[in-house]
Amino acid sequence: MNPAGPRQPVQALVAALIRPEVRALSAYHVPPAAGLLKLDAMENPYGLPADLSRALAARLAQVALNRYPPADPQAFKQQLAAAVGLPPGMALMLGNGSDELIHLVIQACARPGATVLSPWPSFVMYDMSATFDGCRFFGVPLAADFSLDRAAMLAAIAEQRPAVVFIAWPNNPTGNLFDRATVEAVLEAAPGLVVLDEAYLPFAQDTWMPQLAARPNLLVLRTLSKLGLAGIRLGYLCGDPAWIAEFDKLRPPYNVNALTLAAAEFMLGHLPLLDQQAATLRAERSRLLAALRALPGVTAFDSAANFVLLRVAAADAVFAGLKERGILIKNVSRMHPLLAGCLRTTVGTPQENDAFVQALSASLQTGSSS
């Protein structure tokens, strides 16, 4: 029997059944990081103190793993709403990370021919989720300094009439906050929803949450990942109850697991610790920027997030040199023409950042001589 024989019918079925735009995609790639200093994913480098870890473990041990989690955990949602300052009269829903909520918003608005729009480059899941849900994605190029191009955004909104506009606040991978007046103009001009993605709120300390009641087409999207809880995968979407009720119809039952809910509920009682860690990282971000700007051949851009975008000559060689020296960052130089020569690094502990700067200096010298 020819073991290669069945492959041809399978490939034919794949071609016949899988949507061509899905077949044209590449899966989201998470590079292996074993044995490397991991500075590629904007994670909080600080763990929990030992006594808090033990208390959390005891709490998780009480979770009934043989039972489904609450389908709609109202008590936890009220606790979360109070902790994050949800305005009176507004509502929130939970997601398996903010990625799921991006998908649900688009899916709810995916009428035939619907367009999703975002400044570009930005978070890749806006584009990918639009494709998953059968929508057209339109990216509006940022200005050369990574600012929001007001004229281009308003022209694109007038032409494309997008169902949903996503704006990362601050933007990923550039790290900057856009001009508020320009975002206000987008909110005024948009015929559909405008989602302000505040994934990096702990580091930006600038929010659109108070504007929810005054802006009926505004949604605020957040996650607990960057605050230090990336492993539990919990996001939340805030807006008028009329919007949340519609999106909630598409939410899979039990989409947030019982261990995540228990861990998040426990950590809401310890937010000052996570806030202090964020404050430490903000201070370390300033020190890292200064160290990077002292290196010849490095342009480091201002950041309101827990990462720094930098531009170097021979970005591929420098990235490879860093990896050879045990440092894993993100090579974004091919994501968009505006990012040519750019690398992105997470703000880590002082020791991690020192190791990165030292490895970068050596890699720059190697890259310039190759």
N, C-alpha and C positions, 0 to 999 in steps of 0.2 A: 504494500500500500504506500502510495506517495504521500508523505506527511505534508508536502506543500500543496497538495491538491485542493483541500478545503479552503485554502486562503483566497483563491480567486472568487468563489461565490460570496465569501464574507465581504471582501473589498467591494464587490459590485453592490451588495446590499447596503453597505455603508454609504457609497456614492448615491444610491437611490433614495435612501431614507433620511440621512443626516443633512440638515440645512447647509447649503454651500457656504454661507457666511460663518457657520460654526466650524466647518472643516478647514476654513482658511485661517482660523485662529490658532495661536499657540497657547498651551496651558500656562497659567500663571506660574512662573518659575521661582521656587525658593531654593537658593543654593545651599548645599551642605556646609555646615560650619564647624564640624568636629575638629578639635585641635586648633581652632582659630579664635582670635579675639573678635567677637561678633559686634560690629558697629554698622551693620547694613540695614537694620529694620526698625530704627527709632524706638527701641525698647528702653524702659527705665532700668538702669544697671543695678539698682539697689533692691535687695531682697527684704524680707520682713525680719525684724529681730527674733531671736530664738524663742523668747517667751510668747510672742504674738503668734508665731508659727505653730507652737504647740496648742495654743488656745483655738486657733483656726482648725487645726487637725481634729481637736475634740468636737468642735461644732460640726465639721463635715462627717464625723463618725456617726452622728445622730441622724443623718439623712437616710430616709427609707429608699434604698436603691431599687427595691422591688416594686415601687409605685411610680406612676407618672408624676412629673412636676405639676404644679397648679397651671391650669390652662390660661388663666389671666390673673397673675398674682397681684391683686389690688392693694393689699397691705404694703407690699414691698414698693410698688409704684408710688404710693402716697409718701412713703419714707424717702424715696429717691427724689420725688418732686420737691419736697421740702429742702432736701440737702443741696439741690442744684439751683434753687431759686426760680422754679417754674412760676410764671406770672399767674395770678388768679384768673380762673375761667379757661385756662389753656389745659391741654391734655398731652400725655406722652404715651408712647408704646415702646416695647422692648424688642430687640433683635439679637440674633446670633452674630454679634459684631455689627458695626455700621455697614459692612458690605451687604448683609441681608436687607437692611432697611433701604439702601440705595436701590437694590433690585425691586423691592416691593413698591416704592414710589413710582419707579419707571413702569413697572408692570401694570399698575393701576391706571396709568395715563396713556398706555400704549394703544391708542386708536390707530387704525390703518393710516400709515403715512406720518405718524407723529415723529417729531424731532426732539432730541435731547441736545442741549448746548452747554458748553463750558469754555472759559478761558483755557488756553492751551500753550504749553504743556501743564498738566495738572494730574490729579490722581487717576491712574489708569482704569480703575473700576467704573468710572463714569462711562467711559467708552465701551468697556467690555460688557457691562450690564445692559447698556442700550442695545448692543448687538444681540445679547442673549434674549432680550425681550422683543426683538423684531422691530426696533426703532432705528431711525437714522441718527447718527451722532455727528455733530458739527462743532469742531474746535476752533475757537477764535484766537489767533496768535497774540500772545502778549507783546508788549513793546520790548525794544532791545534791552531795556533796563529791568525787565520782568514786571513792570507795572501793568495795570489793567488799561488797555487801550480803549478809552471811552467811546471814541467815534466808531471804532471797529465793532465794539460790542453792541452799540445801539443800532448800527446799520445791519448787523447780523440778526438781531432780534426782530427788526422790522421786516427783513427779507424771509427769515426762516420760520417765524412765528412759533417758537419752541413751546412744547408742552411743559418741559422742565428745564430750568437753568441750574446748574450746580456751580457753586463758588466755594473753593476751599479757603478757609480763614483761620490761619495763614495758609498760603499755597504750598503744596507738595508737588515737585521737589525743590522749588525755589526758596521757600522759607519766609517769604515776605507777606506782610499784610497789605492789601490793596487800599487805595484811597476810598474812604467811607462815602464821600459825596458821589463818586462814580458808582459804587454799589447801590446807593440810594436811587440813582438815575436808572440803573438796571431794574430795580424793584418797581419803579414807576412805569417803565416801558414794557416790561415782560407781560405777555398775554396769559401766561400760565404761572406755574409754581417757580419760586426761587428758593433753593435749598442752600443755606449757609452751613458748610461742613466745618464744625469747630473741633475737629479731632485733637488739635494741639492747644486747646484752651488753657491747660495748666501752665503753658510756657508763654502764650500770647497775652493772657489776662485781659482779653478784649472780646466782648460777646455781643451778639445781636438778640439775645434772649428777651431783654426788656421791650424790644420792638414788635414782638409777636402780636400783641393785641391791636396795635395800630396798623399792622401790615397784613391784610388778609391772605395774601399770596406768599407769605414767608413761612418757611419751616427751618428749624434749627436742628442739626444732626450732631450728635456727640457720641463718644465712646469712652469706656473706662480703660482702654488699652494703654494709652500713652501716660496715664496717671500712675501706672505701675501694675496693672492687672491684665496685661495682654493675654495671659494664659487662660482666662475664664471666658473670653470672647463675649462681651456684653456691650451693646450699643443701645442708644435710645434716641427717639425722634420726637420733637416737640412742635406743637402747633395748635391751631384751632381744633376743637373737638370734632367738627364736621369733617375735616381732612383725616384725622386720626381714625375715625370710625370707618371710613372707606378703606384705608390701607389695612386696617385690622382684619377686614374680611379676607384678605389674601395671606395673612400670616398663618404659617403652618401651625397646627395645634402642638403645644408643648415645644415650641421652637427654642425656648431657653431652658436648659436642663437644670435638674434639681441641685446639683453640686455648684453650678454657677450662681444660682439664686442664693443659696446658703452662703457662699463665699462673699458675694457682693453685699448681702445684708450685714454680714459680720464686719466687712471693711468700711461700710458707711459709718460705723461707730468709731472708726479710727482714721477718718479723713485728715485730721491734722498731721499725722505722720506722713501721709502721701503728699500733702501740700508742702511740708517741709522738704521732702525729697525733691519736689519740683523746684522749690526756691533754690536749693543747692545746685541743681542742674542749670537754672537760669544764670547763676553766678559763674558757674563753670563754662557756660557757653561764651560769656564775655572774655574769659581768660583764654579759651581755645581760639576764639577769633583773633585775639591779639597775637597769639603764638603763630597762627597760620599766616597772618599778614606780615610777620617778621621774616618769613621764608622767601628768598628770591624766587621769582617765577610763579608765585601763587597769588591768585585773586580770590579772596574769601568774601562772600556776600553776606550782608546783614541778615539776621534770622530772628523770627519771632517764634520759632518752633524748637524742638529738642534735637535739631540736626543743623548742619552747616553745608551749604553748597559751595564748592570751590572749583576754580578753573585753572588748569595746568596745561603746559605743552605735553604732547605725547601721552594723553590720558590713558590709553590702553596699556602702555608700557609701565606707567606709574601704578596703575591698578594691579597689574601682574606683579610688580615689585613689592607692593604692600602685602599681597597674598603670600608671596614667597617668604616674607618676614613675619608671617603669622597674623596679619591684620585683614579682616574682611570688611570692606565698605561696599558702596553701591556705585557701579559705573553707569551713569545716566547719559553719557556723551552721545549715544545714538538714539535717544528717545525723541529728540526734536532738534532741528537746526539751531534753535536758540541755546541749546544745551551743549553745543560742540565743545569738547575739551573739559566737560564738567564731571566731577565726582561728588558724591554726597556721603557724609559721615554722621553717625549718631554722636550726640554729646554723651560721653561716658563719665566714669569716675575720673578724678584727677590723675590717677595712675594710668588708666586706660588712655586718656587723652594725651598724656606725656609720651606713652608708648607709640601712639599713632603719629604724633608730630615727629618723633625721632625716626620712625620707619618711613614716613613721608619724605623727610629730608634726604635720607639715604636713597630712596627710590627715585627722587627727582634727579639726583646726581647720576644714577644708573641710567635713567631714561634719557637724559640729555646726551649721554655718551654713546647710546646705542644707535 
